[in-house]
């Protein structure tokens, strides 16, 4: 799909919502997102190019969601995507085709699970053996510089990418603490894409509580001045 077709679809939906001029174009964002700027009767969109090969009904569903979000009086900032969008972006084909693009755009992520001292694949296998996670061949594990952040890692649920902080790649961190940190990010991925945008904090906390001796793991992280 090109920008002309994208604009045409957004224009149809925008006209129904009172806009005289609508412009839309695909942009190579790292993350899946849509940005917009608007005035009284005009609006311009930048749409993630992960959707450039999406069917027209998916793009129309996205446009309907975005315009509904713009005019929503509740202002809860939740993005509730339609079924067509959710089914397309959570499909196996989407992950397998877009994940390599996401990884290329993820500055600083390693191309291997092997760090200087640790192999994330070994930690992942221990979690599988413990029954805490099921092996998913589509998950990408890598190391990334944390910068000033003391977070143990980051996860893209949609792209099934987990990037663990290089601060954990040392002999001082016990295996069980490393495993807990990796599990904390895999738990995000395991929860799946959040279709309605509502908070899932209690669900996530319940998953973390499945890890043996969680309180001790959290205490160990505090000693390392790190956090989930």
WOGIWO-V21663 format. One record per backbone hydrogen bond with DSSP energy under -0.5 kcal/mol. NH is the residue of the N-H (numbers start at 1). CO is the residue of the C=O. Records with the same first field share a line. If there is no record, write none. Layout:
NH = CO  CO
This chain:
6 = 2
7 = 3
8 = 4
9 = 5
10 = 6
11 = 7
12 = 8
13 = 9
14 = 10
15 = 11
16 = 12
17 = 13  14
18 = 15
19 = 14
20 = 41
21 = 41
23 = 43
25 = 45
27 = 47
29 = 27
33 = 31
35 = 46
37 = 44
39 = 42
43 = 21
44 = 37
45 = 23
46 = 35
47 = 25
48 = 33
49 = 27
51 = 48
52 = 49
54 = 51
58 = 55
59 = 55
60 = 56
61 = 57
62 = 58
63 = 59
64 = 60
65 = 61
66 = 62
67 = 63
68 = 64
69 = 65
70 = 66
71 = 67
72 = 68
80 = 78
81 = 79  195
86 = 82
87 = 83
88 = 84
89 = 85
90 = 86
91 = 88
95 = 91
96 = 92
97 = 93
98 = 94
99 = 95
102 = 98
103 = 99
104 = 100
105 = 101
106 = 102  103
107 = 105
109 = 106
110 = 143
115 = 118
120 = 113  118
122 = 119
123 = 119
124 = 120
125 = 121
126 = 122
127 = 123
128 = 124
129 = 125
130 = 126
131 = 128
132 = 127
133 = 127
137 = 135
139 = 136
140 = 160
141 = 139
142 = 162
143 = 112
144 = 164
149 = 146
152 = 227
154 = 163
156 = 161
157 = 155
160 = 156
161 = 156
162 = 140
163 = 154
164 = 142  162
165 = 152
166 = 144
168 = 165
169 = 166
170 = 168
173 = 170
174 = 172
178 = 174
179 = 175
180 = 176
181 = 177
182 = 178
183 = 179
184 = 180
185 = 181  182
186 = 182
187 = 183
188 = 184
189 = 185
190 = 186
191 = 187
192 = 188  189
195 = 193
204 = 200
205 = 201
206 = 202
207 = 203
208 = 204
209 = 205
210 = 207
211 = 208
214 = 211
217 = 213
218 = 214
219 = 215
220 = 216
221 = 217
222 = 218
223 = 219
224 = 220
225 = 222
226 = 221
227 = 150
